[in-house]
Amino acid sequence: MRSGMEQFFAQIPAENEPLQQKLLIKISTLNMVIGVETEDDISEALFTKLLSIIRPLDGLMFWGEKTMRVPGS
């Protein structure tokens, strides 16, 4: 899964290439990847819970197509 994420984000044209390179490095150092798939958009409560889980892990959340959320943003 990690390799697929890395390839996916590497092929997207970047407006900020240094930031894209940092993202690719971050992806390459992930110890674990967990996929959460839903049929509908998730609730605000679930979104908040997911952020509370990834914050202390210095994690990333990939949201929908070509969107990344960083805890605190």
mmJSON file of the N, C-alpha and C atoms, coordinates in Angstrom:
{"data_MODEL":{"atom_site":{
"group_PDB":["ATOM","ATOM","ATOM","ATOM","ATOM","ATOM","ATOM","ATOM","ATOM","ATOM","ATOM","ATOM","ATOM","ATOM","ATOM","ATOM","ATOM","ATOM","ATOM","ATOM","ATOM","ATOM","ATOM","ATOM","ATOM","ATOM","ATOM","ATOM","ATOM","ATOM","ATOM","ATOM","ATOM","ATOM","ATOM","ATOM","ATOM","ATOM","ATOM","ATOM","ATOM","ATOM","ATOM","ATOM","ATOM","ATOM","ATOM","ATOM","ATOM","ATOM","ATOM","ATOM","ATOM","ATOM","ATOM","ATOM","ATOM","ATOM","ATOM","ATOM","ATOM","ATOM","ATOM","ATOM","ATOM","ATOM","ATOM","ATOM","ATOM","ATOM","ATOM","ATOM","ATOM","ATOM","ATOM","ATOM","ATOM","ATOM","ATOM","ATOM","ATOM","ATOM","ATOM","ATOM","ATOM","ATOM","ATOM","ATOM","ATOM","ATOM","ATOM","ATOM","ATOM","ATOM","ATOM","ATOM","ATOM","ATOM","ATOM","ATOM","ATOM","ATOM","ATOM","ATOM","ATOM","ATOM","ATOM","ATOM","ATOM","ATOM","ATOM","ATOM","ATOM","ATOM","ATOM","ATOM","ATOM","ATOM","ATOM","ATOM","ATOM","ATOM","ATOM","ATOM","ATOM","ATOM","ATOM","ATOM","ATOM","ATOM","ATOM","ATOM","ATOM","ATOM","ATOM","ATOM","ATOM","ATOM","ATOM","ATOM","ATOM","ATOM","ATOM","ATOM","ATOM","ATOM","ATOM","ATOM","ATOM","ATOM","ATOM","ATOM","ATOM","ATOM","ATOM","ATOM","ATOM","ATOM","ATOM","ATOM","ATOM","ATOM","ATOM","ATOM","ATOM","ATOM","ATOM","ATOM","ATOM","ATOM","ATOM","ATOM","ATOM","ATOM","ATOM","ATOM","ATOM","ATOM","ATOM","ATOM","ATOM","ATOM","ATOM","ATOM","ATOM","ATOM","ATOM","ATOM","ATOM","ATOM","ATOM","ATOM","ATOM","ATOM","ATOM","ATOM","ATOM","ATOM","ATOM","ATOM","ATOM","ATOM","ATOM","ATOM","ATOM","ATOM","ATOM","ATOM","ATOM","ATOM","ATOM","ATOM","ATOM","ATOM","ATOM","ATOM","ATOM","ATOM","ATOM"],
"id":[1,2,3,4,5,6,7,8,9,10,11,12,13,14,15,16,17,18,19,20,21,22,23,24,25,26,27,28,29,30,31,32,33,34,35,36,37,38,39,40,41,42,43,44,45,46,47,48,49,50,51,52,53,54,55,56,57,58,59,60,61,62,63,64,65,66,67,68,69,70,71,72,73,74,75,76,77,78,79,80,81,82,83,84,85,86,87,88,89,90,91,92,93,94,95,96,97,98,99,100,101,102,103,104,105,106,107,108,109,110,111,112,113,114,115,116,117,118,119,120,121,122,123,124,125,126,127,128,129,130,131,132,133,134,135,136,137,138,139,140,141,142,143,144,145,146,147,148,149,150,151,152,153,154,155,156,157,158,159,160,161,162,163,164,165,166,167,168,169,170,171,172,173,174,175,176,177,178,179,180,181,182,183,184,185,186,187,188,189,190,191,192,193,194,195,196,197,198,199,200,201,202,203,204,205,206,207,208,209,210,211,212,213,214,215,216,217,218,219],
"type_symbol":["N","C","C","N","C","C","N","C","C","N","C","C","N","C","C","N","C","C","N","C","C","N","C","C","N","C","C","N","C","C","N","C","C","N","C","C","N","C","C","N","C","C","N","C","C","N","C","C","N","C","C","N","C","C","N","C","C","N","C","C","N","C","C","N","C","C","N","C","C","N","C","C","N","C","C","N","C","C","N","C","C","N","C","C","N","C","C","N","C","C","N","C","C","N","C","C","N","C","C","N","C","C","N","C","C","N","C","C","N","C","C","N","C","C","N","C","C","N","C","C","N","C","C","N","C","C","N","C","C","N","C","C","N","C","C","N","C","C","N","C","C","N","C","C","N","C","C","N","C","C","N","C","C","N","C","C","N","C","C","N","C","C","N","C","C","N","C","C","N","C","C","N","C","C","N","C","C","N","C","C","N","C","C","N","C","C","N","C","C","N","C","C","N","C","C","N","C","C","N","C","C","N","C","C","N","C","C","N","C","C","N","C","C","N","C","C","N","C","C"],
"label_atom_id":["N","CA","C","N","CA","C","N","CA","C","N","CA","C","N","CA","C","N","CA","C","N","CA","C","N","CA","C","N","CA","C","N","CA","C","N","CA","C","N","CA","C","N","CA","C","N","CA","C","N","CA","C","N","CA","C","N","CA","C","N","CA","C","N","CA","C","N","CA","C","N","CA","C","N","CA","C","N","CA","C","N","CA","C","N","CA","C","N","CA","C","N","CA","C","N","CA","C","N","CA","C","N","CA","C","N","CA","C","N","CA","C","N","CA","C","N","CA","C","N","CA","C","N","CA","C","N","CA","C","N","CA","C","N","CA","C","N","CA","C","N","CA","C","N","CA","C","N","CA","C","N","CA","C","N","CA","C","N","CA","C","N","CA","C","N","CA","C","N","CA","C","N","CA","C","N","CA","C","N","CA","C","N","CA","C","N","CA","C","N","CA","C","N","CA","C","N","CA","C","N","CA","C","N","CA","C","N","CA","C","N","CA","C","N","CA","C","N","CA","C","N","CA","C","N","CA","C","N","CA","C","N","CA","C","N","CA","C","N","CA","C","N","CA","C","N","CA","C","N","CA","C","N","CA","C"],
"label_alt_id":[null,null,null,null,null,null,null,null,null,null,null,null,null,null,null,null,null,null,null,null,null,null,null,null,null,null,null,null,null,null,null,null,null,null,null,null,null,null,null,null,null,null,null,null,null,null,null,null,null,null,null,null,null,null,null,null,null,null,null,null,null,null,null,null,null,null,null,null,null,null,null,null,null,null,null,null,null,null,null,null,null,null,null,null,null,null,null,null,null,null,null,null,null,null,null,null,null,null,null,null,null,null,null,null,null,null,null,null,null,null,null,null,null,null,null,null,null,null,null,null,null,null,null,null,null,null,null,null,null,null,null,null,null,null,null,null,null,null,null,null,null,null,null,null,null,null,null,null,null,null,null,null,null,null,null,null,null,null,null,null,null,null,null,null,null,null,null,null,null,null,null,null,null,null,null,null,null,null,null,null,null,null,null,null,null,null,null,null,null,null,null,null,null,null,null,null,null,null,null,null,null,null,null,null,null,null,null,null,null,null,null,null,null,null,null,null,null,null,null],
"label_comp_id":["MET","MET","MET","ARG","ARG","ARG","SER","SER","SER","GLY","GLY","GLY","MET","MET","MET","GLU","GLU","GLU","GLN","GLN","GLN","PHE","PHE","PHE","PHE","PHE","PHE","ALA","ALA","ALA","GLN","GLN","GLN","ILE","ILE","ILE","PRO","PRO","PRO","ALA","ALA","ALA","GLU","GLU","GLU","ASN","ASN","ASN","GLU","GLU","GLU","PRO","PRO","PRO","LEU","LEU","LEU","GLN","GLN","GLN","GLN","GLN","GLN","LYS","LYS","LYS","LEU","LEU","LEU","LEU","LEU","LEU","ILE","ILE","ILE","LYS","LYS","LYS","ILE","ILE","ILE","SER","SER","SER","THR","THR","THR","LEU","LEU","LEU","ASN","ASN","ASN","MET","MET","MET","VAL","VAL","VAL","ILE","ILE","ILE","GLY","GLY","GLY","VAL","VAL","VAL","GLU","GLU","GLU","THR","THR","THR","GLU","GLU","GLU","ASP","ASP","ASP","ASP","ASP","ASP","ILE","ILE","ILE","SER","SER","SER","GLU","GLU","GLU","ALA","ALA","ALA","LEU","LEU","LEU","PHE","PHE","PHE","THR","THR","THR","LYS","LYS","LYS","LEU","LEU","LEU","LEU","LEU","LEU","SER","SER","SER","ILE","ILE","ILE","ILE","ILE","ILE","ARG","ARG","ARG","PRO","PRO","PRO","LEU","LEU","LEU","ASP","ASP","ASP","GLY","GLY","GLY","LEU","LEU","LEU","MET","MET","MET","PHE","PHE","PHE","TRP","TRP","TRP","GLY","GLY","GLY","GLU","GLU","GLU","LYS","LYS","LYS","THR","THR","THR","MET","MET","MET","ARG","ARG","ARG","VAL","VAL","VAL","PRO","PRO","PRO","GLY","GLY","GLY","SER","SER","SER"],
"label_asym_id":["A","A","A","A","A","A","A","A","A","A","A","A","A","A","A","A","A","A","A","A","A","A","A","A","A","A","A","A","A","A","A","A","A","A","A","A","A","A","A","A","A","A","A","A","A","A","A","A","A","A","A","A","A","A","A","A","A","A","A","A","A","A","A","A","A","A","A","A","A","A","A","A","A","A","A","A","A","A","A","A","A","A","A","A","A","A","A","A","A","A","A","A","A","A","A","A","A","A","A","A","A","A","A","A","A","A","A","A","A","A","A","A","A","A","A","A","A","A","A","A","A","A","A","A","A","A","A","A","A","A","A","A","A","A","A","A","A","A","A","A","A","A","A","A","A","A","A","A","A","A","A","A","A","A","A","A","A","A","A","A","A","A","A","A","A","A","A","A","A","A","A","A","A","A","A","A","A","A","A","A","A","A","A","A","A","A","A","A","A","A","A","A","A","A","A","A","A","A","A","A","A","A","A","A","A","A","A","A","A","A","A","A","A","A","A","A","A","A","A"],
"label_entity_id":["1","1","1","1","1","1","1","1","1","1","1","1","1","1","1","1","1","1","1","1","1","1","1","1","1","1","1","1","1","1","1","1","1","1","1","1","1","1","1","1","1","1","1","1","1","1","1","1","1","1","1","1","1","1","1","1","1","1","1","1","1","1","1","1","1","1","1","1","1","1","1","1","1","1","1","1","1","1","1","1","1","1","1","1","1","1","1","1","1","1","1","1","1","1","1","1","1","1","1","1","1","1","1","1","1","1","1","1","1","1","1","1","1","1","1","1","1","1","1","1","1","1","1","1","1","1","1","1","1","1","1","1","1","1","1","1","1","1","1","1","1","1","1","1","1","1","1","1","1","1","1","1","1","1","1","1","1","1","1","1","1","1","1","1","1","1","1","1","1","1","1","1","1","1","1","1","1","1","1","1","1","1","1","1","1","1","1","1","1","1","1","1","1","1","1","1","1","1","1","1","1","1","1","1","1","1","1","1","1","1","1","1","1","1","1","1","1","1","1"],
"label_seq_id":[1,1,1,2,2,2,3,3,3,4,4,4,5,5,5,6,6,6,7,7,7,8,8,8,9,9,9,10,10,10,11,11,11,12,12,12,13,13,13,14,14,14,15,15,15,16,16,16,17,17,17,18,18,18,19,19,19,20,20,20,21,21,21,22,22,22,23,23,23,24,24,24,25,25,25,26,26,26,27,27,27,28,28,28,29,29,29,30,30,30,31,31,31,32,32,32,33,33,33,34,34,34,35,35,35,36,36,36,37,37,37,38,38,38,39,39,39,40,40,40,41,41,41,42,42,42,43,43,43,44,44,44,45,45,45,46,46,46,47,47,47,48,48,48,49,49,49,50,50,50,51,51,51,52,52,52,53,53,53,54,54,54,55,55,55,56,56,56,57,57,57,58,58,58,59,59,59,60,60,60,61,61,61,62,62,62,63,63,63,64,64,64,65,65,65,66,66,66,67,67,67,68,68,68,69,69,69,70,70,70,71,71,71,72,72,72,73,73,73],
"pdbx_PDB_ins_code":[null,null,null,null,null,null,null,null,null,null,null,null,null,null,null,null,null,null,null,null,null,null,null,null,null,null,null,null,null,null,null,null,null,null,null,null,null,null,null,null,null,null,null,null,null,null,null,null,null,null,null,null,null,null,null,null,null,null,null,null,null,null,null,null,null,null,null,null,null,null,null,null,null,null,null,null,null,null,null,null,null,null,null,null,null,null,null,null,null,null,null,null,null,null,null,null,null,null,null,null,null,null,null,null,null,null,null,null,null,null,null,null,null,null,null,null,null,null,null,null,null,null,null,null,null,null,null,null,null,null,null,null,null,null,null,null,null,null,null,null,null,null,null,null,null,null,null,null,null,null,null,null,null,null,null,null,null,null,null,null,null,null,null,null,null,null,null,null,null,null,null,null,null,null,null,null,null,null,null,null,null,null,null,null,null,null,null,null,null,null,null,null,null,null,null,null,null,null,null,null,null,null,null,null,null,null,null,null,null,null,null,null,null,null,null,null,null,null,null],
"Cartn_x":[0.827,0.0,0.881,1.941,2.83,3.462,3.915,4.527,3.523,2.292,1.251,0.985,0.964,0.766,1.912,3.118,4.298,4.24,3.92,3.816,2.689,1.564,0.418,0.777,1.373,1.688,2.9,3.764,4.919,4.483,3.381,2.962,2.088,1.649,0.805,1.688,1.37,2.156,2.06,3.208,3.243,3.468,2.694,2.927,4.147,4.389,5.5,6.331,7.317,8.087,8.87,9.48,10.154,9.191,7.964,6.97,6.585,6.433,6.113,7.228,8.481,9.596,9.581,9.249,9.137,8.025,6.902,5.79,6.229,6.926,7.376,8.358,9.219,10.129,9.336,8.366,7.522,6.81,6.25,5.556,6.521,7.742,8.71,9.138,8.928,9.341,8.182,6.99,5.846,6.053,5.725,5.817,4.542,3.433,2.157,1.229,0.409,-0.614,-1.936,-2.927,-4.255,-5.231,-5.968,-6.976,-8.349,-9.042,-10.417,-11.264,-12.202,-13.038,-14.495,-15.219,-16.636,-17.429,-18.695,-19.557,-19.954,-20.143,-20.537,-19.426,-19.566,-18.623,-18.694,-17.569,-17.568,-18.099,-18.542,-19.072,-17.942,-18.289,-17.308,-16.713,-17.54,-17.062,-16.0,-16.227,-15.247,-13.985,-14.15,-13.005,-12.14,-12.768,-12.066,-11.353,-12.006,-11.406,-10.176,-10.276,-9.13,-7.952,-8.231,-7.161,-6.536,-7.356,-6.822,-5.938,-6.154,-5.319,-3.995,-4.038,-2.811,-1.901,-2.448,-1.612,-0.43,-0.652,0.492,1.438,0.998,1.836,2.614,2.454,3.059,2.636,1.338,0.814,0.266,-0.177,-0.796,-2.149,-3.053,-4.345,-4.549,-4.702,-5.006,-6.51,-7.059,-8.496,-9.018,-9.852,-10.426,-9.346,-9.598,-8.641,-7.685,-6.396,-5.324,-5.362,-5.871,-5.932,-5.238,-4.457,-3.776,-4.114,-4.371,-4.606,-3.459,-2.937,-1.898,-2.543,-2.407,-3.027,-2.672,-3.692,-3.508,-3.793,-4.027,-4.337,-5.782],
"Cartn_y":[-1.188,0.0,1.265,1.234,2.397,2.7,1.682,1.869,2.474,2.008,2.554,4.019,4.376,5.782,6.635,6.124,6.857,7.106,6.073,6.203,7.155,7.063,7.911,9.39,9.742,11.143,11.633,10.727,11.121,11.539,10.986,11.279,12.529,13.076,14.277,15.496,16.307,17.537,18.415,18.84,19.596,21.076,21.898,23.341,23.684,22.877,23.104,21.812,21.7,20.461,20.117,21.099,20.727,20.114,20.629,20.062,18.653,18.447,17.114,16.128,16.545,15.67,15.323,16.294,16.022,15.014,15.161,14.228,12.82,12.695,11.382,10.749,11.563,11.049,10.576,11.381,11.01,9.686,9.535,8.297,7.116,7.315,6.216,5.776,6.62,6.273,5.799,5.699,5.257,3.828,3.579,2.232,1.433,2.126,1.451,2.322,1.673,2.363,1.672,2.469,1.938,2.602,1.808,2.337,2.34,3.451,3.551,3.936,3.087,3.331,3.369,4.364,4.485,4.706,4.347,4.576,6.045,6.666,8.066,8.872,10.195,11.059,10.756,10.854,10.531,11.713,11.401,12.421,13.268,14.423,15.302,14.614,13.843,13.138,12.098,11.332,10.339,11.019,12.101,12.854,13.35,13.907,14.405,13.262,12.121,10.953,10.479,10.41,9.998,10.952,12.258,13.227,13.038,12.739,12.546,11.308,10.356,9.151,9.439,10.17,10.35,11.454,12.407,13.502,12.991,12.177,11.744,10.8,10.275,9.371,10.102,11.425,12.218,11.651,11.373,10.706,11.659,11.068,11.792,11.175,11.968,11.455,11.854,10.861,11.13,11.079,12.157,12.366,12.469,11.508,11.567,11.501,12.113,12.068,13.245,12.91,13.895,14.965,14.625,15.567,14.964,15.749,15.276,16.218,15.651,16.447,16.198,17.24,17.15,17.589,16.818,17.207,18.645,19.373,20.774,21.721,21.174,22.063,21.953],
"Cartn_z":[0.0,0.0,0.0,0.781,0.867,-0.489,-1.171,-2.486,-3.471,-3.423,-4.29,-3.999,-2.715,-2.336,-2.857,-2.711,-3.15,-4.66,-5.416,-6.87,-7.263,-6.576,-6.879,-6.702,-5.564,-5.299,-6.088,-6.519,-7.338,-8.741,-9.234,-10.605,-10.713,-9.609,-9.646,-9.876,-10.883,-11.076,-9.825,-9.331,-8.081,-8.348,-7.659,-7.69,-6.841,-5.814,-4.893,-4.841,-5.725,-5.824,-4.551,-3.859,-2.598,-1.575,-1.519,-0.601,-1.037,-2.335,-2.842,-2.478,-2.6,-2.251,-0.761,0.085,1.524,1.803,1.073,1.225,0.825,-0.288,-0.747,0.234,0.827,1.851,3.062,3.478,4.625,4.359,3.154,2.813,2.881,2.385,2.353,3.749,4.758,6.12,7.001,6.443,7.236,7.713,8.958,9.527,9.295,9.108,8.959,8.123,7.336,6.555,6.855,7.207,7.489,6.526,5.801,4.883,5.537,5.401,5.893,4.694,4.339,3.173,3.603,3.121,3.447,2.172,2.196,1.036,0.951,2.084,2.143,2.805,2.744,3.438,4.93,5.614,7.042,7.852,9.038,9.927,10.494,10.978,11.625,12.852,13.567,14.762,14.395,13.325,12.904,12.386,11.637,11.13,12.294,13.309,14.49,15.213,15.309,15.962,15.191,13.858,13.048,13.24,13.261,13.496,14.871,15.875,17.228,17.308,16.426,16.397,15.697,14.58,13.803,14.337,15.078,15.612,16.44,17.457,18.28,17.531,16.414,15.629,14.542,14.477,13.407,12.061,11.948,10.763,9.716,8.634,7.523,7.243,6.701,6.278,4.822,3.962,2.564,2.408,1.903,1.928,0.499,0.09,-1.249,-2.308,-3.395,-4.497,-4.443,-4.339,-4.439,-3.352,-2.182,-1.082,0.132,0.804,1.996,3.14,4.295,5.505,6.449,6.998,8.015,9.313,10.389,11.651,12.015,12.401,12.769,11.617,10.425,9.291,8.892],
"occupancy":[1.0,1.0,1.0,1.0,1.0,1.0,1.0,1.0,1.0,1.0,1.0,1.0,1.0,1.0,1.0,1.0,1.0,1.0,1.0,1.0,1.0,1.0,1.0,1.0,1.0,1.0,1.0,1.0,1.0,1.0,1.0,1.0,1.0,1.0,1.0,1.0,1.0,1.0,1.0,1.0,1.0,1.0,1.0,1.0,1.0,1.0,1.0,1.0,1.0,1.0,1.0,1.0,1.0,1.0,1.0,1.0,1.0,1.0,1.0,1.0,1.0,1.0,1.0,1.0,1.0,1.0,1.0,1.0,1.0,1.0,1.0,1.0,1.0,1.0,1.0,1.0,1.0,1.0,1.0,1.0,1.0,1.0,1.0,1.0,1.0,1.0,1.0,1.0,1.0,1.0,1.0,1.0,1.0,1.0,1.0,1.0,1.0,1.0,1.0,1.0,1.0,1.0,1.0,1.0,1.0,1.0,1.0,1.0,1.0,1.0,1.0,1.0,1.0,1.0,1.0,1.0,1.0,1.0,1.0,1.0,1.0,1.0,1.0,1.0,1.0,1.0,1.0,1.0,1.0,1.0,1.0,1.0,1.0,1.0,1.0,1.0,1.0,1.0,1.0,1.0,1.0,1.0,1.0,1.0,1.0,1.0,1.0,1.0,1.0,1.0,1.0,1.0,1.0,1.0,1.0,1.0,1.0,1.0,1.0,1.0,1.0,1.0,1.0,1.0,1.0,1.0,1.0,1.0,1.0,1.0,1.0,1.0,1.0,1.0,1.0,1.0,1.0,1.0,1.0,1.0,1.0,1.0,1.0,1.0,1.0,1.0,1.0,1.0,1.0,1.0,1.0,1.0,1.0,1.0,1.0,1.0,1.0,1.0,1.0,1.0,1.0,1.0,1.0,1.0,1.0,1.0,1.0,1.0,1.0,1.0,1.0,1.0,1.0,1.0,1.0,1.0,1.0,1.0,1.0],
"B_iso_or_equiv":[0.0,0.0,0.0,0.0,0.0,0.0,0.0,0.0,0.0,0.0,0.0,0.0,0.0,0.0,0.0,0.0,0.0,0.0,0.0,0.0,0.0,0.0,0.0,0.0,0.0,0.0,0.0,0.0,0.0,0.0,0.0,0.0,0.0,0.0,0.0,0.0,0.0,0.0,0.0,0.0,0.0,0.0,0.0,0.0,0.0,0.0,0.0,0.0,0.0,0.0,0.0,0.0,0.0,0.0,0.0,0.0,0.0,0.0,0.0,0.0,0.0,0.0,0.0,0.0,0.0,0.0,0.0,0.0,0.0,0.0,0.0,0.0,0.0,0.0,0.0,0.0,0.0,0.0,0.0,0.0,0.0,0.0,0.0,0.0,0.0,0.0,0.0,0.0,0.0,0.0,0.0,0.0,0.0,0.0,0.0,0.0,0.0,0.0,0.0,0.0,0.0,0.0,0.0,0.0,0.0,0.0,0.0,0.0,0.0,0.0,0.0,0.0,0.0,0.0,0.0,0.0,0.0,0.0,0.0,0.0,0.0,0.0,0.0,0.0,0.0,0.0,0.0,0.0,0.0,0.0,0.0,0.0,0.0,0.0,0.0,0.0,0.0,0.0,0.0,0.0,0.0,0.0,0.0,0.0,0.0,0.0,0.0,0.0,0.0,0.0,0.0,0.0,0.0,0.0,0.0,0.0,0.0,0.0,0.0,0.0,0.0,0.0,0.0,0.0,0.0,0.0,0.0,0.0,0.0,0.0,0.0,0.0,0.0,0.0,0.0,0.0,0.0,0.0,0.0,0.0,0.0,0.0,0.0,0.0,0.0,0.0,0.0,0.0,0.0,0.0,0.0,0.0,0.0,0.0,0.0,0.0,0.0,0.0,0.0,0.0,0.0,0.0,0.0,0.0,0.0,0.0,0.0,0.0,0.0,0.0,0.0,0.0,0.0,0.0,0.0,0.0,0.0,0.0,0.0],
"pdbx_formal_charge":[null,null,null,null,null,null,null,null,null,null,null,null,null,null,null,null,null,null,null,null,null,null,null,null,null,null,null,null,null,null,null,null,null,null,null,null,null,null,null,null,null,null,null,null,null,null,null,null,null,null,null,null,null,null,null,null,null,null,null,null,null,null,null,null,null,null,null,null,null,null,null,null,null,null,null,null,null,null,null,null,null,null,null,null,null,null,null,null,null,null,null,null,null,null,null,null,null,null,null,null,null,null,null,null,null,null,null,null,null,null,null,null,null,null,null,null,null,null,null,null,null,null,null,null,null,null,null,null,null,null,null,null,null,null,null,null,null,null,null,null,null,null,null,null,null,null,null,null,null,null,null,null,null,null,null,null,null,null,null,null,null,null,null,null,null,null,null,null,null,null,null,null,null,null,null,null,null,null,null,null,null,null,null,null,null,null,null,null,null,null,null,null,null,null,null,null,null,null,null,null,null,null,null,null,null,null,null,null,null,null,null,null,null,null,null,null,null,null,null],
"auth_seq_id":[1,1,1,2,2,2,3,3,3,4,4,4,5,5,5,6,6,6,7,7,7,8,8,8,9,9,9,10,10,10,11,11,11,12,12,12,13,13,13,14,14,14,15,15,15,16,16,16,17,17,17,18,18,18,19,19,19,20,20,20,21,21,21,22,22,22,23,23,23,24,24,24,25,25,25,26,26,26,27,27,27,28,28,28,29,29,29,30,30,30,31,31,31,32,32,32,33,33,33,34,34,34,35,35,35,36,36,36,37,37,37,38,38,38,39,39,39,40,40,40,41,41,41,42,42,42,43,43,43,44,44,44,45,45,45,46,46,46,47,47,47,48,48,48,49,49,49,50,50,50,51,51,51,52,52,52,53,53,53,54,54,54,55,55,55,56,56,56,57,57,57,58,58,58,59,59,59,60,60,60,61,61,61,62,62,62,63,63,63,64,64,64,65,65,65,66,66,66,67,67,67,68,68,68,69,69,69,70,70,70,71,71,71,72,72,72,73,73,73],
"auth_comp_id":["MET","MET","MET","ARG","ARG","ARG","SER","SER","SER","GLY","GLY","GLY","MET","MET","MET","GLU","GLU","GLU","GLN","GLN","GLN","PHE","PHE","PHE","PHE","PHE","PHE","ALA","ALA","ALA","GLN","GLN","GLN","ILE","ILE","ILE","PRO","PRO","PRO","ALA","ALA","ALA","GLU","GLU","GLU","ASN","ASN","ASN","GLU","GLU","GLU","PRO","PRO","PRO","LEU","LEU","LEU","GLN","GLN","GLN","GLN","GLN","GLN","LYS","LYS","LYS","LEU","LEU","LEU","LEU","LEU","LEU","ILE","ILE","ILE","LYS","LYS","LYS","ILE","ILE","ILE","SER","SER","SER","THR","THR","THR","LEU","LEU","LEU","ASN","ASN","ASN","MET","MET","MET","VAL","VAL","VAL","ILE","ILE","ILE","GLY","GLY","GLY","VAL","VAL","VAL","GLU","GLU","GLU","THR","THR","THR","GLU","GLU","GLU","ASP","ASP","ASP","ASP","ASP","ASP","ILE","ILE","ILE","SER","SER","SER","GLU","GLU","GLU","ALA","ALA","ALA","LEU","LEU","LEU","PHE","PHE","PHE","THR","THR","THR","LYS","LYS","LYS","LEU","LEU","LEU","LEU","LEU","LEU","SER","SER","SER","ILE","ILE","ILE","ILE","ILE","ILE","ARG","ARG","ARG","PRO","PRO","PRO","LEU","LEU","LEU","ASP","ASP","ASP","GLY","GLY","GLY","LEU","LEU","LEU","MET","MET","MET","PHE","PHE","PHE","TRP","TRP","TRP","GLY","GLY","GLY","GLU","GLU","GLU","LYS","LYS","LYS","THR","THR","THR","MET","MET","MET","ARG","ARG","ARG","VAL","VAL","VAL","PRO","PRO","PRO","GLY","GLY","GLY","SER","SER","SER"],
"auth_asym_id":["A","A","A","A","A","A","A","A","A","A","A","A","A","A","A","A","A","A","A","A","A","A","A","A","A","A","A","A","A","A","A","A","A","A","A","A","A","A","A","A","A","A","A","A","A","A","A","A","A","A","A","A","A","A","A","A","A","A","A","A","A","A","A","A","A","A","A","A","A","A","A","A","A","A","A","A","A","A","A","A","A","A","A","A","A","A","A","A","A","A","A","A","A","A","A","A","A","A","A","A","A","A","A","A","A","A","A","A","A","A","A","A","A","A","A","A","A","A","A","A","A","A","A","A","A","A","A","A","A","A","A","A","A","A","A","A","A","A","A","A","A","A","A","A","A","A","A","A","A","A","A","A","A","A","A","A","A","A","A","A","A","A","A","A","A","A","A","A","A","A","A","A","A","A","A","A","A","A","A","A","A","A","A","A","A","A","A","A","A","A","A","A","A","A","A","A","A","A","A","A","A","A","A","A","A","A","A","A","A","A","A","A","A","A","A","A","A","A","A"],
"auth_atom_id":["N","CA","C","N","CA","C","N","CA","C","N","CA","C","N","CA","C","N","CA","C","N","CA","C","N","CA","C","N","CA","C","N","CA","C","N","CA","C","N","CA","C","N","CA","C","N","CA","C","N","CA","C","N","CA","C","N","CA","C","N","CA","C","N","CA","C","N","CA","C","N","CA","C","N","CA","C","N","CA","C","N","CA","C","N","CA","C","N","CA","C","N","CA","C","N","CA","C","N","CA","C","N","CA","C","N","CA","C","N","CA","C","N","CA","C","N","CA","C","N","CA","C","N","CA","C","N","CA","C","N","CA","C","N","CA","C","N","CA","C","N","CA","C","N","CA","C","N","CA","C","N","CA","C","N","CA","C","N","CA","C","N","CA","C","N","CA","C","N","CA","C","N","CA","C","N","CA","C","N","CA","C","N","CA","C","N","CA","C","N","CA","C","N","CA","C","N","CA","C","N","CA","C","N","CA","C","N","CA","C","N","CA","C","N","CA","C","N","CA","C","N","CA","C","N","CA","C","N","CA","C","N","CA","C","N","CA","C","N","CA","C","N","CA","C","N","CA","C","N","CA","C","N","CA","C"],
"pdbx_PDB_model_num":[1,1,1,1,1,1,1,1,1,1,1,1,1,1,1,1,1,1,1,1,1,1,1,1,1,1,1,1,1,1,1,1,1,1,1,1,1,1,1,1,1,1,1,1,1,1,1,1,1,1,1,1,1,1,1,1,1,1,1,1,1,1,1,1,1,1,1,1,1,1,1,1,1,1,1,1,1,1,1,1,1,1,1,1,1,1,1,1,1,1,1,1,1,1,1,1,1,1,1,1,1,1,1,1,1,1,1,1,1,1,1,1,1,1,1,1,1,1,1,1,1,1,1,1,1,1,1,1,1,1,1,1,1,1,1,1,1,1,1,1,1,1,1,1,1,1,1,1,1,1,1,1,1,1,1,1,1,1,1,1,1,1,1,1,1,1,1,1,1,1,1,1,1,1,1,1,1,1,1,1,1,1,1,1,1,1,1,1,1,1,1,1,1,1,1,1,1,1,1,1,1,1,1,1,1,1,1,1,1,1,1,1,1,1,1,1,1,1,1]
}}}
